[in-house]
Amino acid sequence: MSLDNQKMIEEFVVESFEHLADVENDLLTIEEGGADSDPELVNKVFRAVHSIKGAAGFLGLTTINDLAHSLENVLNLVRSKELVPTAPVVDSLLRSVDALRGLLNNVNTSNEQDVRSFIDALKQIISGQASPEVSASLERNVQVGQPATAMFEVSEHLLATHRRLGHQLFVLDFDLIKDVEERGKTPLSLIKDLLALGEVVEARLDAFNLGDLSTGIPDRLRFVALIGTVVDRQMLMVEFGLAEEHIHQVADAGSASPAPAAQAAPAVAAQAVAIPAAPAAPPSSAAPAAPPVSAQDSSPPSETSKTNVETSIRVSVGLLDHLMNLAGELVLSRNQLVQTINNRETRNLESVSARLDQVTSELQEAIMQTRMQPIGTVFNKFPRIVRDLSGKLGKQCDLTIEGKDVDLDKSILETIGDPLTHLIRNSVDHGIEAPQERTSKGKNPIGRISLRAFHQAGKVNIEISDDGAGIDVNKIKTKAVSKGLISTERAREMTDREALSLIFLPGFSLAEKVTDVSGRGVGMDVVRTNIERLGGTVEIESRVNSGTTIRISLPLTLAIIPSLIVRCGEERFAIPQVNINELVRIKAGDVKSRIEHIKNAEVLRLRGNLLPLVRLSRALGLQSKYLDPVPSELKDDRRKNLADRRADEEHPTEVEARSGQERRQDTTAGALNIIVVETGQLRYGLVVDGLHDSEEIVVKPLGRHMKGVRCLAGATILGDGHVALILDIAGIAAQCAIEMPEEHGATARAEESAAQKAEHQTALLFTNDPSEQFGVSMSLISRIERIRAEQIDSVGGQEVLQYRGSSLPLLSLDKLIKAKPRPEQPHMYVIVFHLIGQRQEIGLIAPNLVDIREISTDIDVVTFREPGVLGSLVIDEKTTRLIDLSELARAAHGEWFSQQQQAAATDAGRRILFAEDSAFFRKQVAGFLSEAGYEVQACEDGLVAWNAIQQSAEPFDLVVTDIEMPNMDGYELTRKIKNDQRFANIPVIAVTSLAGQENIQKGGEVGIDEYQIKLDRDQLIAAVTRLIKRSATAVSGRNA
Amino acid sequence: MTTTMQRQQRNMAGKELELTTFYVGDLLLGVDIHQVEEINRQLNMTPAPHTPETIRGVVNLRGEVVTVLDLRRALGLEPTIITEDSRNVIVNSRGERVGLLVDRIADVVIAATDQIEPPPANVNGIDGRFFAGVYKLESELVVILDVEEALASEGASKQTT
């Protein structure tokens, strides 16, 4: 094949795939519409196939041409309403489209491929549904046109269609030079005009007699078109300015001579025999006739194959123009810079550099944009997958897709397809139950799967949720234990959330047997690895019989990641933010008590859990250095154990005597910087010599000599031009062979501290004005951001933060409660939280963070009480006020809450009885329960609650109770409730910090319906909603 | 035709080999000039952990992170001591840029290919496998370096002399 030809064929393939891009989904829509399908849609599919057919014929790709032709015939019948697009018909069409794709993928060998089975199947549809004359006329071709000058070959059926529509057929003979160009029109406008008048059956450009450039520009460029239209000849003459002899009306089809189509005749005869007696024969007879794809057929491409022709990308012209402009700006800036330096005009240097900085950033962003493609290109293949799989498994599934326009980097898109496919297939296979099972559970027999993509907090989130069977946590635990993945003890202690993430362990599979659909056991861990490799995270949430939701979070682009720069020895390293859990700083005096040794490994006790520690210097084989402020230089840290003192260390009490400022700064005197990092299931603490800033870095690949180093994931260039290596957290763990510490002894200690924790809360302490300390409960916080003061904008009196493309409303303490104004300082923190049921995030400005502490819940709720302040207590000899975030938000943005009340309308008026002896928790929980729309009656003891439930005129819908209460504890209360006929049906949720095995058992004995650990607000609300709904349906079931 | 063009023609005809030369200790080594991308003084290397001794570190080459090899180490000699004359020779190997740390840069040498002799089994104590040939200059010998072999070297421990 000549090079030109090859190029044309490649372009043809690319274009054909574009034509076929929407065809699948369009066919599915047509299937849903059935006989009432939108004719425009059918037309669209028809035209797509028609174009492919035409071009293929021109390029000599006969097999593609033949297959497209058969497709066209069927579509034509659908278009003219002679064929109803039922499921078997659409099935056959879809399979043929698959085959067509297969041919296009291997275009150079396509002519040798055998697609007879598909063509036969299509023909059978026609013969099965349409009358014998129709199918015969489809096969017969006739020659029509202007004899001796312009003849076209069309199917008889087409002629008949036009006749039926009342069209006349004309051959219009144009000279593109005279009739178009000289009149100031374009060929495109001519075609548009033709299409406006009727239908263009065929058209031809007579370009073959033109010769080459040496013979000069031709004086005539002939273009003939065969059109079917209701317009008469006179009108055509006027419309196109054609002379009479250039418009030839084709006489009725009767006088058209049959085309010498050799293969058509015997095929027709064969078809005539195969036609079933009644034309209204059920279409199912056509479907089973469609043979399964045999081995030698060009098999339809599997869902995971990639088009290898597609190495190009589509970019909007607007974006390219923008890039050109920026390139121009860059040149100008560069010229300015060169000139400034040459002329030694140092005054200008700052502004020139600022301009260069800005242009470079804009250019970088614009270039990254060119790689962004809408996620819809990946989502588009799922309706078909769901349809086919549901059919195969005998289930009924409805897939809704949202957020097709969300853009993602091309390389992420390419990799995300497989994991998503796996997850969707899981939903259909394991999630959605069979229709009868669903009906018996009181669910709609049609399962709903929703696929949603949206932007949030600078990331792209993808949510796949189904309302299916959910995942049974106990089954997971049992399976994991039986496979030896975890110990029985660990299984007992695990929270549901931890148990669900067991699914991501390699080798784990819940399926009873391996089907070829899913369950090979290679699924979920590969999914998570792939997603994490892209810098993303995946979480799973599930409730038995309610359904499962999987949340994937992806960075907008691979190449730039937020990271934390740390120091080890003299070198700087970067740790990707996605791996960082929290930062812990241990003061010298505390080191000995908090660092323990288990089997020669150093571990840190962090809020009751043991965290294995890794010294980065050891992992990398570097010399650890500490920063001695006097003089400011790095000295070798020669300690063998972290808990040892360094030789020149001061006595700890002297350390305390220094000012707080100095203490915060120093890394000497034995203080430890530990970064709690996480990857997959593994969580450990990385001890580093020092911390630098958090930065967004550009990831650069390492050369081949460095590929084998496990600890490194890449490199980046810092602002000063130095190279900083990026740490591979999983690699370091592998390098140091980290094991999660064995639990022996640890269990007892964990329970001990849990008991101690009984009435404690974890709170984040911070200061606004340095003299005033405040605290916020950790359970309400989504995340903490460190920002620059200038990132805060004031818009219409409201402060907002522009952060990574989104706008975050900010609350300023001193504007809402009695507090001193916040200090002017360049950097601050923002505590980000969101209110129940609202996706809107809010930030509370916290200029300086102090610590995260366990605080007692015995607080003073009188002295400092005001809207937004729960109460106060003394911490570190400072009066610390506890902030109620939702009250604060309500005070600032009352208008948001009215919406919320409406949202809670479904559960409006539901009454909850709440028993809790701690004033602090009572306020908190009652607060957000009522915020969620429930009517709450709070009691400070079990006995009070028991009396309340007996005396109450209206019944309660749910009881939430603490366990440890003075006069009557939670067990007793539950027992009384469940043993009393009047109240036995009321669900009881226990909110407690005691969740050891014996407690749960006892709870089960008295009839507690669910255990919630103090204090996870979202989980509690979800449990309340769920249990109320469940008992409501049970009640209605009984009453029915 | 000018002499440059003549030279280019001879070069392209395979009659001549243009070599960048540099010193590693007392040894004068040469590398085909087409393989050398640049020579610079980027000696501010970031050390890389867990890499073989031959790797000195990485440098920032206009936005690209380039691995730098200690050529002395690669050839089995004592590690390079960086001086004012030390240079980084950036070569193109299999589509990737790699740096070679050398002691001193010397002149460009035009070698007539028919005068290049096969290397001995051992030069100054270094295994002959690193060399592709020798070329006699007036006063000394240019030993032509096999770059790929050097890059693949794992250092002194692997040397068997």
Interface residues (C-beta under 8 A of the other chain):
Chain A: E571 A619 L620 G621 L622 K700 P701 L702 G703 R704 H705 M706 V709 R710 C711 L712 A715 T716 I717 G721 H722 V723 A724 L725 Q735
Chain B: N44 T46 P47 A48 P49 H50 T51 P52 I55 V58 V59 N60 G63 E64 V65 V66 T67 L69 R94 E96 R97 V98 L151
